[in-house]
Amino acid sequence: DGGITQSPKYLFRKEGQNVTLSCEQNLNHDAMYWYRQDPGQGLRLIYYSQIVNDFQKGDIAEGYSVSREKKESFPLTVTSAQKNPTAFYLCASSSGRGGLGELFFGEGSRLTVL
Amino acid sequence: QQQVKQSPQSLIVQKGGISIINCAYENTAFDYFPWYQQFPGKGPALLIAIRPDVSEKKEGRFTISFNKSAKQFSLHIMDSQPGDSATYFCAASKGAGTALIFGKGTTLSVSS
């Protein structure tokens, strides 16, 4: 079945540690996105990539980094510079320019920093 | 600056009633307005979407009403059911392939 796989589903880390969240898609989509979800805040865009080897900052990119070396993969690293990293992280993909615009989401990764 | 404003934050509706969620936007360059539905512990899924060349779109019990001059759009859920209890997000974007800007969400509870 085609879809988006995020791992791990739950992650606990100590303060000051970098963590990397995995996102893989087999939908052959060009564009991929990372959103952060906090209670009452909706979904806020961290980074997005419309093509391999290229990505743009979203509204809350500080303290995060990404890479897009393969079309299928868009990992997100939460660095120690992110002041409040505890959140629910959602990865999404879309067919990109020329598509219908629908975003397909993974099931999310919940990060808790102790 | 919040580009998409959603209200209410929470909503309780009786089974069989009509649920109405509203969104307003500022950027006239937006040309794609979807609604997403999210159940606890899951990622959001597209429910229904509209483009500004039409004023209304209906899919089953779900209807989007769009008012371009007022820069507002709303989701109506007719004959609301307990299974509709979820968080609903409106969103907007400037075109296919561009990132969606989301509202803050509305938690809907349908009581039986």
Interface residues (C-beta under 8 A of the other chain):
Chain A: I4 D30 A31 Y33 Y35 G40 Q41 G42 L43 R44 L45 Y48 Q50 G58 L90 A92 S94 S95 G96 R97 G98 G99 L100 G101 E102 L103 F104 F105 G106 E107 G108
Chain B: Q6 Q9 Y32 P34 Y36 G41 K42 G43 P44 A45 L46 A49 F89 S93 G95 A96 G97 T98 A99 L100 I101 F102 G103 K104 G105
